[in-house]
Amino acid sequence: DDPHPELTPVELWRLVFVHRQLWGNAYVQKIRNNAGAIVQLWPVRPDRVKVDREQPSPENPSGKVFWVQTDDGGRVRRTSREIMHLPHLGYDGVTGVSPIRVAAQGIGLALAAERAAGRLYGSGNMISGVLQTEQRLQPEQAAALKEGWKARYGGSQAAHDVAILDSGASFHPVTMPYKDSQFLESRMFQVTEVARMTGVPPFLLMSTEKSTSWGTGLEQQAQGFVTWDLAPTWLTPTEQRVTKELLPKNVYAKYQLGGLLRGDSAARATFYRAMRDSGAYSANDILALEDLPPIAGPEGDMRLQPLYMAPLGYDPSVKAPADLPPDADRAARA
């Protein structure tokens, strides 16, 4: 609830996920009280930590060692008792690999496209048109013709106006060639490429051209994001690491994803009704999923038994004699 003197829980875990995304590893120092219980969590910058292996010992059963750089340039030795390590996907089982480093080629291509666009538009190659005359103009005459054209027909106030040219001058508009259109398409593709490498749906990066890739609406796409990337890549490793290193036995950490996977009111009502009618949910179970206070008393936790799936001819109001076999019971009811 209060893991750090300055950071809130959201700020702390957001910083942890940023470290995992940029460096591929997140390190959190465990601050314990005199009884040995963990009372605070302090994030450590990954560029100040070097992970190593040593021979396992009773003091350090895992054999993992963290060499943390101090403010004065020295190094201190820490173990898993003092440092919680949340690695990203890795190759050696010790540290994770930075997703940004893995995606460097695609990100570099996107940066190169941005630089190329800046050079293209900054060099003046993308001009709007050409003023052409039959005679050869001196630099002063050409500048005067250009300034006169801009003064008379430049700006939004001259939109849809009629241009009158003298001295044999003519205006030829320049349209974007087809290869430049392909250039823009390649820049748009980089958004999809970065989305693929980071696991973020394109619609969350404001790219809605292919918004139906995971479904017909944002609800299906958000559910796909939670199911295929957010939960297995980010949430589940954090849950298991917190359960393993921060919590006592028989207690586990679990993200509540009901809010992210919650559909519209009609869909939720249909789902709750089906779960309630089948006896899987009680009224308090449904209220908990809706973040509403429970019903006091045993009535709130009561589960309903469905009766419409009873055997043909069964009358629930008639109690079967205890000494009759099932066949006799059915004959008596008939």
HURA-V26649 format. One line per field, one symbol per residue. ss: DSSP state (H for helix, E for strand, C for the rest). phi: phi as a letter, one per 20 degrees, with the letter a starting at -180 (. if undefined). A space follows every 50 residues. Layout:
ss: ???
phi: ???
//
This chain:
ss: CCCCCCCCHHHHHHHHHHHHHHHCEEEEEEEECCCCCEEEEEEECHHHEE EEECCCCCCCCCCEEEEEECCCCCEEEEECCCEEEEECCCCCCCCCCCHH HHCHHHHHHHHHHHHHHHHHHHCCCCCCEEEECCCCCCHHHHHHHHHHHH HHHCCHHHCCCCCCCCCCCEEEECCCCHHHHHHHHHHHHHHHHHHHHHCC CHHHHCCCCCCCCCCCCHHHHHHHHHHHHHHHHHHHHHHHHHHHHCCCCC CCCCCCCHHHHCCCHHHHHHHHHHHHHCCCCCHHHHHHHCCCCCCCCCCC CCCCCCCCCCCCCCCCCCCCCCCCCHHHHHHHHC
phi: .bebfdefgffffffffffffednbccceeddefenefdbcdfcfffdcc ebdcfgbgfcffnecdedfefeneccecdffdceddeegcddmdcedfff ffefffffffffffffffffefenfeeeacecceeedfgfffffffffff fecenffefmededdclmebdcfdeffffffffffffffffffffffeme ggffdmddfcfdfdrebffffffffffecfffedffffgfffffdddffm ccebfeegffefeffffffffffffffenfdefffffffeldffefnfff efdedfdfdfgfnfdffeefffeefgffffffff
//
